[in-house]
């Protein structure tokens, strides 16, 4: 009889010493907004981005990058070219461990360009146009579920008028 008591006590001690066999709770995102600067990336040059995590693993992103170049000559002729590039993306980070994730995303890059030319005699001409190109993201992302500093490095190709442009980008910012 005492062997049974000792065996039962040993079994109870063994079970109590083991980690819980209950299923672990899935990690859930508690901070859903991100603001970051991306160099290169889907907007090609740079972009400032706002992202909203719709779920723990799915995010909607909108960004914008702007560039303007002016030139003039000795005859008072002037030229100005401006370019606005705005990525609109949907990204998935379901293959992750905590804040470390493989990111896969797709979307569009909206491009708007305007150019003005003023000749030395005072005549002016202005032209503008816009295009929409498909783009993607495949890379590493560190996006803590409880907020904090954010980082990513990714392959970000763009399909511009049937031309495949392989591109890369890095970004850093904050999740809040």
C-alpha positions in Angstrom: 0.0 0.0 0.0 2.8 2.4 0.8 4.3 1.7 -2.6 1.1 2.9 -4.2 1.1 6.1 -2.1 4.8 6.7 -3.0 4.0 6.0 -6.7 1.0 8.4 -6.7 3.0 11.1 -4.9 5.9 10.7 -7.4 3.4 10.8 -10.3 1.7 14.0 -8.9 5.1 15.6 -8.3 6.1 14.8 -11.9 2.9 16.2 -13.4 3.1 19.4 -11.3 6.8 19.9 -12.4 5.9 19.7 -16.1 5.0 22.7 -18.1 1.3 23.1 -18.8 0.0 20.8 -21.5 -2.8 23.2 -22.3 -2.7 24.8 -25.7 -0.8 28.1 -25.7 -2.8 31.3 -26.5 -2.1 32.6 -30.0 -0.2 35.8 -30.1 -2.5 38.7 -30.8 -1.5 42.2 -32.0 -2.4 44.9 -29.5 -1.0 47.8 -31.5 -2.6 48.3 -35.0 -1.0 51.4 -36.5 2.4 51.9 -38.1 4.2 55.0 -39.3 7.5 54.6 -41.1 10.0 55.9 -43.7 10.9 53.5 -46.5 14.1 54.1 -48.6 13.8 52.5 -52.1 10.9 50.1 -51.8 7.6 50.2 -53.6 7.7 54.0 -54.2 11.2 53.5 -55.8 12.9 56.5 -54.2 11.5 57.0 -50.8 8.1 57.1 -49.1 6.5 58.0 -45.8 3.9 55.3 -45.0 0.9 54.8 -42.7 -0.2 51.2 -42.2 -3.2 49.8 -40.4 -3.2 46.2 -39.2 -6.7 44.9 -40.0 -5.9 41.7 -38.1 -2.8 40.4 -36.4 -1.4 39.2 -39.8 -3.0 41.5 -42.4 -2.2 45.2 -43.0 -3.3 47.9 -45.4 -0.7 50.5 -46.3 -0.8 53.9 -48.0 2.4 55.9 -48.6 3.7 58.8 -50.6 7.0 60.0 -52.0 7.6 63.3 -53.8 10.4 64.6 -55.9 10.8 67.9 -57.8 13.7 69.1 -60.1 14.1 72.6 -61.4 16.5 73.9 -64.0 17.2 77.2 -65.8 19.6 78.6 -68.2 21.3 82.0 -69.0 18.4 83.0 -71.3 15.8 82.9 -68.4 14.3 79.6 -69.7 13.1 77.4 -66.8 11.9 73.8 -66.5 10.4 72.0 -63.6 9.5 68.3 -63.3 7.6 66.9 -60.3 6.9 63.3 -59.5 4.5 61.9 -56.9 4.6 58.1 -56.2 2.1 56.6 -53.9 2.0 52.8 -53.0 -1.2 51.3 -51.9 -0.5 47.8 -50.5 -2.1 44.8 -48.7 0.5 42.8 -46.7 0.4 39.5 -44.9 2.7 38.5 -42.1 1.2 35.2 -41.1 4.5 33.2 -41.2 5.9 34.7 -38.0 7.3 34.2 -34.6 6.4 37.0 -32.3 7.3 40.3 -34.0 9.7 38.6 -36.6 7.8 37.7 -39.8 8.1 36.8 -43.4 6.0 39.5 -45.3 4.2 38.9 -48.5 2.2 41.7 -50.1 0.8 43.1 -53.3 -0.8 46.3 -54.5 -0.4 49.2 -56.8 1.9 52.1 -57.3 0.1 55.3 -58.3 2.4 57.7 -60.2 1.6 61.3 -61.1 4.1 63.5 -63.0 3.9 67.1 -64.0 6.3 69.2 -66.1 6.3 72.9 -66.9 8.6 74.8 -69.3 9.0 78.5 -69.6 11.0 79.8 -72.5 13.1 83.0 -72.3 10.4 85.0 -74.1 7.8 84.3 -71.4 5.8 81.4 -73.1 4.8 78.6 -70.8 3.8 75.0 -71.4 2.5 72.5 -68.8 2.0 68.8 -69.2 0.9 66.1 -66.7 -0.2 62.6 -66.5 -0.7 59.6 -64.2 -0.2 55.9 -64.3 -0.9 52.9 -62.1 1.5 50.0 -61.9 1.4 46.7 -60.0 3.9 46.1 -57.3 4.8 43.5 -54.7 6.7 42.9 -51.4 8.6 39.8 -50.3 10.9 40.1 -47.3 11.7 40.1 -43.6 9.8 42.3 -41.2 10.2 43.0 -37.5 6.8 44.4 -36.3 6.3 43.9 -32.5 2.7 42.9 -31.6 2.7 45.2 -28.6 4.1 48.2 -30.5 7.6 49.8 -30.6 10.3 50.1 -33.2 9.6 48.6 -36.6 12.0 47.5 -39.3 11.8 45.7 -42.7 13.9 44.8 -45.7 12.3 43.5 -48.8 12.4 42.7 -52.5 9.8 45.2 -54.0 9.5 44.7 -57.7 7.3 47.0 -59.9 5.9 46.2 -63.3 6.2 49.5 -65.3 4.5 49.4 -68.7 5.4 45.7 -69.3 8.9 46.2 -68.0 9.8 44.2 -64.8 11.8 46.4 -62.4 13.5 44.4 -59.7 13.8 46.7 -56.7 14.7 46.6 -53.0 13.8 48.7 -50.0 14.4 49.1 -46.3 12.2 50.9 -43.8 12.1 51.9 -40.2 9.5 53.5 -38.0 7.2 52.9 -35.1 4.1 50.7 -34.4 1.6 52.3 -32.0 
